[in-house]
């Protein structure tokens, strides 16, 4: 009997050890820091930072006329993009893809979408509401944000790392010389960047949707 008990304990121990040491089929999502991003996208004082990056505190006005920002995102996962409502090139494609993202998580209070304008002079609250309504945006989940241009660009440049130096220099021009990003940025509940995705590429947006599911499961 004693031998049987010892054998059972041994088998149980081996089984537990196997599951504890078994490699996961899926690696956790990468955490992006300034050092991981193309150097021209990062201000000089941040380029060598290899850990601990967080999205800075912010507050802007959404399409309903209410303030919305960091304090409303505590414990939330979100995707951020930069766009402008009069864009006739990549923005319509990006926001058609973002509609798919919203549809995948509609009603999930743990997930939000933030669309920051790069042209706040044109993109007033009223203009953003028209655009948001035209894209079927749920105002409780998809927030179109406008505000002070310098603050919008600072956030893009120093937190999300989606703004190149030339774009910052041209922030007064939304004409033919203005270049804006096609990237969606995934942020976790700790305000860490967990992924960049081409918002004009359906396959990359499919990956984004899958990665959001992963983060939701983690939480």
C-alpha positions in Angstrom: 0.0 0.0 0.0 2.8 2.3 0.9 4.5 1.7 -2.4 1.2 2.5 -4.2 0.8 5.8 -2.3 4.4 6.8 -3.1 3.8 5.9 -6.8 0.6 8.0 -6.9 2.4 11.0 -5.3 5.2 10.6 -7.8 2.8 10.5 -10.8 0.8 13.5 -9.5 4.1 15.4 -9.0 5.2 14.7 -12.5 1.8 15.7 -13.9 1.8 19.0 -12.1 5.4 19.7 -13.1 4.5 19.0 -16.8 1.7 21.5 -16.8 3.7 24.1 -14.9 6.7 23.9 -17.3 4.7 23.2 -20.5 5.5 26.0 -23.0 2.5 28.1 -23.8 1.2 27.8 -27.4 0.9 31.6 -27.6 3.5 34.1 -26.5 2.3 37.1 -24.5 2.1 40.3 -26.5 5.2 42.4 -26.6 5.4 45.6 -24.5 6.7 48.4 -26.6 9.1 51.0 -25.2 10.8 53.9 -27.0 13.8 51.8 -27.8 11.6 49.4 -29.7 10.2 52.0 -32.1 11.7 53.6 -35.2 14.1 56.2 -33.8 12.8 59.1 -35.9 9.4 58.6 -34.2 10.8 59.3 -30.8 12.1 62.5 -29.1 15.8 62.5 -28.3 15.3 62.3 -24.5 13.2 59.2 -24.8 15.2 57.2 -27.4 17.2 55.1 -24.9 14.3 54.2 -22.7 14.0 50.5 -22.8 11.3 49.8 -20.1 8.6 51.5 -18.1 7.0 53.5 -20.8 3.4 54.6 -20.1 0.9 56.7 -22.1 0.9 60.1 -20.4 -2.2 61.6 -18.8 -4.6 63.3 -21.2 -8.0 64.8 -21.5 -9.8 66.0 -24.7 -13.4 66.6 -25.8 -15.4 63.8 -27.5 -18.2 64.0 -30.1 -20.8 64.4 -27.3 -19.1 67.5 -26.0 -17.9 65.7 -22.8 -14.3 65.6 -21.5 -12.8 62.1 -22.0 -9.3 60.9 -21.2 -7.0 58.9 -18.9 -9.3 59.0 -15.9 -12.1 57.4 -17.9 -9.7 54.6 -19.1 -8.6 53.1 -15.8 -8.8 49.4 -16.1 -9.6 49.6 -19.8 -8.0 48.3 -22.9 -8.1 50.6 -25.9 -7.1 51.2 -29.5 -5.9 54.6 -30.6 -5.7 56.2 -34.0 -5.0 59.6 -35.5 -7.1 60.9 -38.4 -9.1 63.9 -39.7 -12.6 64.0 -40.9 -11.9 65.7 -44.2 -9.3 63.1 -45.2 -10.3 61.4 -48.5 -7.4 58.9 -48.7 -6.5 56.4 -45.9 -8.9 57.6 -43.2 -12.1 56.2 -44.8 -10.4 52.8 -45.1 -9.0 53.0 -41.6 -12.4 53.8 -40.0 -14.2 51.2 -42.1 -11.8 48.8 -40.5 -12.3 50.3 -37.1 -16.0 49.7 -37.5 -15.1 46.0 -37.7 -13.2 46.4 -34.4 -16.1 48.0 -32.7 -18.5 45.3 -34.0 -16.2 42.6 -32.5 -16.5 44.1 -29.0 -19.7 46.1 -29.1 -21.0 46.6 -25.5 -17.8 45.4 -23.9 -17.1 48.0 -21.2 -13.5 46.8 -20.8 -12.6 47.9 -24.3 -12.7 51.4 -25.9 -11.7 53.1 -29.2 -10.1 56.5 -29.3 -9.9 58.5 -32.6 -7.8 61.6 -32.1 -8.0 64.4 -34.8 -4.9 65.9 -36.3 -6.9 68.9 -37.6 -8.8 70.3 -34.6 -9.4 73.6 -36.3 -11.7 71.9 -38.7 -12.7 69.0 -36.5 -15.0 70.7 -33.9 -17.2 68.7 -31.6 -20.1 69.2 -34.1 -18.0 68.0 -37.0 -16.7 65.0 -35.0 -20.3 64.0 -34.1 -21.4 64.1 -37.7 -18.4 61.9 -38.7 -18.9 59.5 -35.7 -22.6 59.1 -36.5 -21.8 58.4 -40.1 -19.6 55.5 -39.0 -22.1 54.1 -36.6 -19.9 54.9 -33.6 -21.3 53.9 -30.2 -20.5 57.0 -28.1 -20.0 54.9 -25.0 -17.3 52.9 -26.7 -15.9 54.8 -29.6 -14.7 58.3 -28.7 -13.7 60.9 -31.4 -11.5 63.4 -29.6 -10.6 67.0 -30.4 -8.8 69.7 -28.5 -5.6 71.8 -28.4 -3.4 70.9 -31.4 -0.2 71.1 -29.4 -1.5 68.7 -26.8 -2.8 66.3 -29.5 0.5 66.3 -31.3 2.5 66.0 -28.1 0.6 62.9 -27.1 1.1 61.4 -30.6 4.8 62.2 -30.5 5.8 61.3 -26.9 3.3 58.7 -25.9 2.0 56.7 -28.9 5.1 57.3 -31.1 3.1 57.7 -34.3 4.2 61.3 -35.3 7.4 61.9 -37.3 9.4 65.1 -36.9 8.3 66.4 -40.3 4.7 65.9 -39.4 5.1 67.8 -36.1 6.7 70.7 -38.1 3.8 70.8 -40.5 1.0 70.6 -37.9 -0.4 73.9 -39.2 -0.9 72.4 -42.7 -3.4 69.7 -43.5 -2.9 70.0 -47.2 -0.9 68.0 -49.7 2.3 68.2 -47.6 0.6 66.7 -44.5 1.4 63.1 -43.8 -0.5 61.2 -41.1 -0.2 57.7 -39.7 -2.1 54.6 -40.8 -1.3 52.8 -37.5 -3.7 51.6 -34.9 -2.1 51.4 -31.4 -3.2 48.9 -28.8 -2.9 49.9 -25.2 -3.4 47.7 -22.1 -4.9 48.4 -18.7 -1.4 49.5 -17.4 -1.2 52.2 -20.1 1.5 50.2 -22.0 1.7 49.9 -25.8 1.1 46.3 -26.8 1.0 46.5 -30.6 1.0 48.5 -33.8 -1.2 47.5 -36.7 -1.7 48.9 -40.2 -5.3 50.2 -40.1 -5.6 49.9 -43.9 -4.8 46.2 -43.9 -7.6 43.8 -43.1 -5.3 41.0 -42.1 -3.5 43.2 -39.6 -6.8 44.4 -38.2 -7.8 40.7 -37.9 -4.7 40.3 -35.8 -5.5 43.3 -33.8 -8.9 41.9 -32.9 -7.3 38.6 -31.9 -4.8 40.5 -29.7 -7.5 42.5 -28.0 -9.2 39.1 -27.1 -5.9 38.0 -25.6 -5.6 41.1 -23.4 -9.2 40.8 -22.3 -8.5 37.2 -21.3 -5.5 38.3 -19.3 -7.6 40.7 -17.4 
